[in-house]
């Protein structure tokens, strides 16, 4: 009997998240996902819950999956995401830069890369 190999997902590093090119790719990827702003919390939670693999830091240390509600706090309307997804005047770059690294890490390092949901199937590769 053959066992399936578990996928390995590397969590985005702080350096990656602070890199403007990487940040812009993350922003574009998130903007291309057609999920209503208020549905993101459930999608993120479901994706993390249903992912069958290992999530690790680049150093190889396992990443403890946080609870989505702990990371997003009482922002149930996902206003932060609405602000994050706003484009600049030209429409090709983010209007502002978020320093909420754990929120960004959840979106890029986990949700977009795990693609546990068909709605979150966009990839940064």
C-alpha positions in Angstrom: 0.0 0.0 0.0 1.3 3.4 -1.0 1.0 6.3 1.3 0.5 9.8 -0.1 3.2 12.3 0.7 2.0 15.2 2.7 2.4 18.6 1.1 4.9 20.9 2.8 4.0 24.6 3.0 6.6 27.1 4.0 5.4 30.1 6.0 6.3 33.5 4.5 9.1 35.1 6.3 9.1 38.6 7.7 11.7 39.6 5.1 9.4 38.3 2.3 6.4 40.1 3.6 8.3 43.4 3.8 9.7 43.0 0.3 7.6 45.3 -1.9 7.7 43.0 -5.0 6.5 40.1 -2.9 3.9 42.2 -1.1 2.5 43.4 -4.4 2.2 39.8 -5.7 0.4 38.8 -2.5 -1.9 41.8 -2.9 -2.7 40.9 -6.6 -3.3 37.3 -5.7 -5.7 38.2 -2.9 -7.5 40.7 -5.1 -8.1 38.0 -7.7 -9.9 35.8 -5.3 -13.6 36.4 -5.6 -14.7 36.0 -2.0 -16.8 38.7 -0.3 -14.8 40.5 2.3 -16.9 39.2 5.2 -16.6 35.6 4.0 -12.8 35.6 4.3 -12.7 34.6 7.9 -14.7 31.4 7.3 -12.7 30.6 4.2 -9.4 31.0 6.0 -10.5 28.9 9.0 -11.9 26.2 6.7 -8.8 26.1 4.5 -6.5 25.8 7.5 -8.7 23.2 9.2 -8.9 21.1 6.0 -5.3 21.3 4.9 -3.6 17.9 5.0 0.0 18.6 5.1 2.8 20.2 7.1 3.3 23.9 7.6 6.8 24.9 8.6 9.2 27.8 8.9 12.1 28.0 6.4 14.3 26.7 9.2 12.3 23.5 9.3 10.6 24.2 12.6 6.9 23.4 12.6 4.6 26.4 12.4 1.9 26.3 15.0 -1.3 27.2 13.2 -2.9 30.1 14.9 -6.7 30.4 15.3 -8.0 32.8 12.7 -10.1 34.6 15.3 -7.0 35.3 17.4 -5.2 36.9 14.4 -8.1 39.0 13.2 -9.4 39.8 16.6 -12.8 41.5 16.6 -12.6 42.6 13.0 -15.6 40.3 12.0 -16.5 42.6 9.1 -12.9 42.2 7.8 -12.5 46.0 7.4 -8.7 45.5 7.5 -9.0 43.3 4.4 -11.1 45.9 2.7 -8.4 48.5 3.4 -5.7 46.1 2.4 -7.3 45.3 -1.0 -7.8 48.9 -2.0 -5.8 49.9 -5.1 -3.8 53.1 -5.6 -5.0 55.7 -8.0 -3.6 53.8 -11.0 -5.1 50.5 -9.8 -2.0 48.4 -10.2 -0.6 48.6 -6.7 -1.9 48.6 -3.1 -3.1 52.0 -1.8 -1.4 51.4 1.5 1.0 49.0 3.1 -0.2 46.8 6.0 2.2 45.9 8.8 -0.1 43.2 10.2 2.4 40.5 9.3 0.5 37.6 10.9 -2.6 38.4 8.9 -0.5 38.6 5.8 1.2 35.4 6.7 -2.1 33.6 7.0 -3.2 34.9 3.6 0.0 34.1 1.7 1.8 31.4 3.6 -1.2 29.4 4.2 -4.5 30.2 2.5 -3.1 30.9 -1.0 -0.5 28.2 -0.9 -2.6 25.4 0.6 -5.5 26.0 -1.8 -7.7 23.8 0.4 -10.7 25.7 -1.0 -11.5 26.1 -4.7 -12.1 29.7 -4.0 -8.6 30.1 -2.6 -6.9 28.2 -5.5 -4.9 31.2 -6.7 -1.1 30.6 -6.2 1.8 32.9 -5.7 4.2 30.5 -7.6 
